[in-house]
Amino acid sequence: MAGKRKARRKNTRVKGQSIKIISVYAFMCFVVTLFFSNYISQYGLLYEAKDFRQKFLSTKAAITATLFQTKMSNYVHQLSIIAKDDALKKLLVSRKWQQIKLLEKSFLNKLPNITSIKFLPEGYAALNNKLRPSITYSCLDLVHKAEKNKTQSLFELHGLKTTQSHIGIVYPIIEKTSKKILGTIRLTLKVSLLGKWLAEVSKGSYVELVQNAGNNKLVEIAKSKTSKNRVGEAINDVKIPGSRWHLKIWLAASESEPSILNMFTFIVIIVSIIIAGLTIYLITTSFGRTIKLDLDTFMQLVAAVAKGKKNHDYKLHLKEFKEAALNVNNLASYEVMGRERDDESENIDSSSVLDDETANPLFIAEDSMTLEVLDSDAEILKNIDSKLSSSSAKMITTQGNSVNEKQATKSETTDTPADFSVSLNDETACLPKEIFKAYDIRGIVGTTLTKENIQLIGRAIGSQAISQGQSKIAFARDGRLSGPELGAALVKGLRSAGMNVIDIGMVPTPLLYFVATTATNGTGVMLTGSHNPPNYNGVKMMIGGDTLSGDAIQALHQRIIDKDFVSGEGTYDTATVNDTYLKRVTDDVKISRKLRVVIDCGNGVAGVIAPDLYRKMGCDVIELFCDVDGKFPNHHPDPSQPKNLTHLIEAVKTQKADIGFAFDGDGDRLGVVSGDGNVIWPDRLMMLFATDVLTREAGAKIIFDVKCTSNLTKHIWEKGGEPLMWKTGHSFIKAKLKESGAMLAGEMSGHIFFKERWYGFDDALYSGARLLEILSKDTRKPKVVLAAIPDMVNTPEIHLKMNEGEHHLFMEKLYDSADFGSANILMIDGIRADFEDGWGLVRASNTTPTLVFRFEGKDQAALTRIQGQFKQQVLAINPNLKIPF
């Protein structure tokens, strides 16, 4: 028993606050009080110092910016002198190029640190990659703004981190009396000037020069050589007048921000803390010893009193212990206290002391308690696991045909759905890669495109859509004879991947886009051969609002090869959307007067809705080949070819119509014939559309492809828009429109994309409606309005047929060997050579194995010359080709 009590005493721990802990608390309170007192005492002074400093820094930043502007002003002054030169003005008016070049060379040697100077007659600025530095779109922007505003452009840095990096400025040359713009001076300076200027104006501070790149995005273009002062955020950001530049300034070490914790205050606080710490330590140590001495003495006194000793003399130091000692002495006078304590000691019942320590909760073994907790947790975890399993099973069984990505599982070769009859091992070997084009899938029915491989394509599209979190997909087809059979196979493939299909039937592609955009989260698939011959068919796809093109289409092919499918049981529903689409268009587009319209659908699928649309708008409609016939018995449904427009031209003239519309096989491309029988090519239509859109969306970007007239660029600038040339292809154009935020886009082939008031997809039906709206609001006759659109001598698209894949190889050779002299070469899609009097283009078609040419000149002689140069370059690679021009 004694042993157990001893053990219990050993395990007893005395809790309470020691003098050391109390001293630590006291020390911490002192430190906090010290900091707070310092803050209060210096706050007023600090506020005044910061206010003074901010004013000083603002003044310094303004002076720095002014000094930087002064460096720039020297060049502006030189340009203003040159611009007043009467000899230069006469040369620009007379277009004496040789003398202009000589004058450029003379000024080049007179001005320091310049890399080029170019005198550009009004309206003659054009892209030029052969100049160093090149004339780029950014440079053209400066030129157009200088011409339009009749004032110098802003200083800008072009070609950052490239071999052609330079500072650019454009200065207008103005006729003194008439104030007419005669031309501009384009001056380029060395980029190294920026670093030199920064060093001269920074004076010890760290300075960065940044340029506004649009959308409030600032790009660093120069900085001080040393960054040791670049700590934290810039203390000032000041714009440099006359440029797109900002100066961001950091303090020099000697100009650091005033702070409560400055060096002097810091030293005072540290010294105070050290002194306070030592003082508290010494006091605590001395006081602790005194307490221990008094405590020992006090315990001796208590022991003596307990024994009944009345006479005692114990020396105490602290007042508190002395008072306690008096209380103990007073207790000693009661003799009964000793007797009662003895009685209690003798009457202790030993049986009240527990021998079994395990019965006392204070002595429960640790391993026993641990085991109980683990058992409890295991039971809880088991219950949770059971509920999760039940929930998962319930989810799988109740979801039915609604399959999402988490439910979809990887399918092995032998794990195909019961209704999926294609053998992957056999069919993937027969899936030709060449049908996976740049912006759609297209092949010959029964040869490169069969119901077996289109089922695989459907499954790949469905799997990709599932992986992107989609569950619904809209499906439609055009009027081709192969449509029903291939469509059934395509839908089967989509459903086998778990996609819920909404079949809207035989309708134009724009209706498929409309339903996908408004009802299926931008996910849809269109079975169409577009403008290809009757024995072709294909697939256009969009997932999550993005039209598939390029690598995304090739990824579908790779998914099929890798058998990377998901499995599910998608639902199938049908819907009729024609009336919904018609109402949406007619609610948006209104015509001001009745127009007579001839519609040639070329027996394509546009015939199911185009006549109804324009009649509902209030037009007098004359139908031409609007019965859907997949054999296309009257002419090929391709409005980009003049031979396919002969019937329409004749009908417009005979019926004395205001205008004629032609649609391609799936209704997403528009051809237009004016009332006098002239073809109005889409690039000219884009000028009319751009003018209309820019009246409501000033400064908007307008996108067009490389096949469009050079007049379009100039027209967009003049109307206050921003022209952007891009590669051909409806998928590429749509992606660029989405990326750039453009309000309008168009291709020479007839794809027109309205983002303003519409959805941004190519819709020939809606484009025709917008054209009728524009023409009806003009008091002139439609043919007069259309004839007034700027034009040059040009050709339609000219096609040179080749074997499958040969056209791409041919272009690779042409890229290496082509030489068009002084022309500006653009190669974003094929080769476009821009001359002073026109341009030519050759590119590989992305849909058929053909080379596509187009030419334009200021007159027939220029056009013929440019065609001759292209013909020479093409025949140099293959002399046996029969060039169709």
RAHUGI-V333526 format. One record per residue. SS is DSSP state (@ for helix, = for strand, . for the rest). BURIAL is 1 if it has 9 or more other C-alpha atoms within 8 Angstrom, else 0. Layout:
[[SS;BURIAL] [SS;BURIAL]]
This chain:
[[.;0] [@;0] [@;0] [@;0] [@;0] [@;0] [@;0] [@;0] [@;0] [@;0] [@;0] [.;0] [.;0] [.;0] [.;0] [.;0] [.;0] [.;0] [@;0] [@;0] [@;0] [@;1] [@;1] [@;0] [@;0] [@;0] [@;1] [@;0] [@;0] [@;1] [@;1] [@;0] [@;0] [@;1] [@;1] [@;0] [@;0] [@;1] [@;1] [@;0] [@;0] [@;1] [@;1] [@;0] [@;0] [@;1] [@;0] [@;0] [@;1] [@;1] [@;0] [@;0] [@;1] [@;0] [@;0] [@;0] [@;1] [@;1] [@;0] [@;0] [@;1] [@;1] [@;0] [@;1] [@;1] [@;1] [@;1] [@;1] [@;1] [@;0] [@;1] [@;0] [@;0] [@;0] [@;0] [@;0] [@;0] [@;0] [@;1] [@;1] [@;0] [@;0] [@;1] [.;1] [.;0] [@;0] [@;0] [@;1] [@;1] [@;0] [@;1] [@;1] [@;0] [@;0] [.;0] [.;0] [@;0] [@;0] [@;0] [@;1] [@;0] [@;0] [@;1] [@;1] [@;1] [@;0] [@;1] [@;1] [.;0] [.;0] [.;0] [.;0] [.;0] [=;1] [=;1] [=;1] [=;1] [=;0] [=;1] [=;1] [=;1] [.;1] [.;0] [.;0] [.;1] [.;0] [.;1] [=;1] [.;1] [.;0] [.;0] [.;0] [.;1] [.;1] [=;1] [.;1] [@;0] [@;0] [@;1] [@;1] [@;0] [@;1] [@;1] [@;1] [@;1] [@;1] [@;1] [@;0] [@;0] [.;1] [.;0] [.;1] [.;1] [.;1] [=;1] [=;1] [=;1] [=;1] [.;1] [.;0] [.;0] [.;0] [.;0] [.;1] [.;1] [=;1] [=;1] [=;1] [=;1] [=;1] [=;1] [=;1] [=;1] [=;1] [.;1] [.;0] [.;0] [.;0] [.;0] [.;0] [=;1] [=;1] [=;1] [=;1] [=;1] [=;1] [=;1] [=;1] [=;1] [.;1] [.;1] [@;0] [@;1] [@;0] [@;1] [@;0] [@;1] [@;1] [@;1] [@;0] [@;1] [@;1] [.;0] [.;0] [.;1] [=;1] [=;1] [=;1] [=;1] [=;1] [=;1] [=;1] [.;0] [.;0] [.;0] [.;0] [.;0] [=;1] [=;0] [=;1] [=;1] [=;1] [=;1] [.;1] [.;0] [.;0] [.;0] [.;0] [.;1] [.;1] [.;0] [.;0] [.;0] [.;1] [.;1] [=;1] [=;1] [=;1] [=;1] [.;1] [.;0] [.;0] [=;0] [.;1] [=;1] [=;1] [=;1] [=;1] [=;1] [=;1] [.;1] [.;1] [@;0] [@;0] [@;0] [.;0] [.;0] [.;0] [.;0] [.;1] [.;0] [.;0] [@;0] [@;0] [@;1] [@;1] [@;0] [@;0] [@;1] [@;0] [@;0] [@;0] [@;1] [@;0] [@;0] [@;1] [@;1] [@;0] [@;0] [@;1] [@;1] [@;0] [@;0] [@;1] [@;0] [@;0] [@;0] [@;1] [@;0] [@;1] [@;1] [@;0] [@;0] [@;1] [@;1] [@;0] [@;1] [@;1] [@;0] [@;0] [@;1] [@;1] [@;0] [@;1] [@;1] [@;1] [.;0] [.;0] [.;0] [.;0] [.;0] [.;0] [.;0] [.;0] [.;0] [.;1] [.;0] [.;1] [@;0] [@;0] [@;1] [@;1] [@;0] [@;0] [@;1] [@;0] [@;0] [@;1] [@;1] [@;0] [@;0] [@;1] [.;0] [.;0] [.;0] [@;0] [@;0] [@;1] [@;0] [@;0] [@;0] [@;0] [@;0] [@;0] [@;0] [@;0] [.;0] [.;0] [.;0] [@;0] [@;0] [@;0] [.;0] [.;0] [.;0] [.;0] [@;0] [@;0] [@;0] [.;0] [@;0] [@;0] [@;0] [.;1] [.;0] [@;0] [@;0] [@;0] [@;1] [@;0] [@;0] [@;0] [@;0] [@;0] [@;0] [@;0] [@;0] [@;0] [@;0] [@;0] [@;0] [@;0] [@;0] [@;0] [@;0] [@;0] [@;0] [@;0] [@;0] [@;0] [@;0] [@;0] [@;0] [@;0] [@;0] [@;1] [@;0] [@;0] [@;0] [.;0] [.;1] [.;1] [.;1] [.;1] [.;0] [.;0] [.;0] [.;1] [=;0] [=;0] [.;1] [.;0] [.;0] [.;0] [.;0] [.;1] [.;0] [.;0] [.;0] [.;1] [.;0] [.;0] [.;0] [@;0] [@;0] [@;0] [@;1] [@;1] [@;0] [@;0] [.;0] [.;0] [@;0] [@;0] [@;1] [=;1] [.;1] [.;1] [.;1] [.;1] [=;1] [=;1] [=;1] [=;1] [=;1] [.;0] [.;0] [.;1] [=;1] [.;1] [@;1] [@;1] [@;1] [@;1] [@;1] [@;1] [@;1] [@;1] [@;1] [@;1] [@;1] [@;1] [@;1] [@;1] [@;1] [@;1] [@;0] [.;0] [.;0] [.;1] [.;1] [=;1] [=;1] [=;1] [=;1] [=;1] [=;1] [.;1] [.;1] [.;1] [.;1] [.;0] [@;1] [@;0] [@;0] [@;1] [@;1] [@;0] [@;1] [@;1] [@;1] [@;1] [@;1] [@;1] [@;1] [@;1] [.;1] [.;1] [.;1] [=;1] [=;1] [=;1] [=;1] [=;1] [=;1] [=;1] [.;1] [.;1] [@;1] [@;1] [@;1] [@;1] [@;1] [@;1] [@;1] [@;1] [@;1] [@;0] [@;0] [.;1] [.;1] [.;1] [.;1] [=;1] [=;1] [=;1] [=;1] [.;1] [.;1] [.;1] [.;1] [.;1] [.;0] [.;1] [.;0] [=;1] [=;1] [=;1] [=;1] [=;1] [=;1] [=;1] [=;1] [.;1] [.;1] [=;0] [=;1] [.;1] [.;1] [.;1] [@;0] [@;0] [@;1] [@;1] [@;0] [@;1] [@;1] [@;0] [@;1] [@;1] [@;0] [.;0] [.;1] [.;1] [.;1] [=;1] [=;1] [.;1] [.;1] [.;1] [.;1] [=;1] [=;0] [=;0] [.;0] [.;0] [.;1] [@;0] [@;0] [@;0] [@;1] [@;1] [@;0] [@;0] [@;1] [@;1] [@;0] [@;0] [.;1] [.;0] [.;1] [.;0] [.;0] [.;1] [.;1] [=;1] [=;1] [=;1] [=;1] [=;1] [.;1] [.;1] [.;1] [.;1] [@;1] [@;1] [@;1] [@;1] [.;1] [@;1] [@;1] [@;0] [@;1] [@;1] [@;1] [@;0] [.;1] [.;1] [.;1] [=;1] [=;1] [=;0] [=;1] [=;1] [.;1] [.;1] [.;0] [.;1] [.;1] [.;1] [.;0] [.;1] [.;0] [.;0] [.;0] [.;1] [.;1] [.;1] [.;1] [.;1] [.;1] [@;1] [@;0] [@;1] [@;1] [@;0] [@;0] [@;1] [@;1] [@;1] [@;1] [@;1] [@;1] [@;0] [.;0] [.;0] [.;1] [.;1] [=;1] [=;1] [=;1] [=;1] [=;1] [.;1] [.;1] [.;1] [.;1] [.;1] [.;1] [=;1] [=;1] [=;1] [=;1] [=;1] [.;1] [.;0] [.;1] [.;0] [=;1] [=;1] [.;1] [@;1] [@;1] [@;1] [@;1] [@;1] [@;1] [@;1] [@;1] [@;1] [@;1] [@;1] [@;1] [@;1] [.;0] [.;0] [.;0] [.;0] [.;0] [.;1] [=;1] [=;1] [=;1] [=;1] [=;1] [.;1] [.;1] [.;1] [.;1] [@;0] [@;0] [@;1] [@;1] [@;0] [@;1] [@;1] [@;1] [@;0] [.;1] [.;1] [.;1] [=;1] [=;1] [=;1] [=;0] [=;1] [.;1] [.;1] [.;1] [@;1] [@;1] [@;1] [@;1] [@;1] [@;1] [@;1] [@;1] [@;1] [@;0] [@;0] [.;0] [.;1] [.;1] [=;1] [=;1] [=;1] [.;1] [.;1] [.;0] [.;1] [.;1] [=;1] [=;1] [=;1] [.;1] [.;1] [.;0] [.;0] [.;1] [.;1] [.;1] [=;1] [.;1] [@;1] [@;1] [@;0] [@;1] [@;1] [@;1] [@;1] [@;1] [@;1] [@;1] [@;1] [@;1] [@;1] [@;1] [.;1] [.;0] [.;0] [.;1] [@;1] [@;1] [@;0] [@;1] [@;1] [@;0] [.;0] [.;1] [.;0] [.;0] [.;0] [=;1] [=;1] [.;0] [.;1] [.;1] [=;1] [=;1] [=;1] [=;0] [.;1] [.;0] [.;0] [.;0] [@;1] [@;1] [@;0] [@;0] [@;1] [@;1] [@;0] [@;1] [@;1] [@;0] [@;0] [@;0] [.;0] [.;0] [.;0] [.;0] [.;0] [.;1] [=;1] [=;1] [=;1] [.;0] [.;0] [.;1] [.;1] [=;1] [=;1] [=;1] [=;1] [=;1] [.;0] [.;0] [=;1] [=;1] [=;1] [=;1] [=;1] [=;1] [=;1] [.;1] [.;1] [.;0] [.;0] [.;1] [=;1] [=;1] [=;1] [=;1] [=;1] [=;1] [=;1] [=;1] [.;1] [.;0] [@;0] [@;0] [@;1] [@;1] [@;0] [@;0] [@;1] [@;1] [@;0] [@;1] [@;1] [@;1] [@;0] [@;1] [@;1] [@;1] [@;0] [@;1] [.;0] [.;0] [.;0] [.;0] [.;0] [.;0] [.;0] [.;0]]
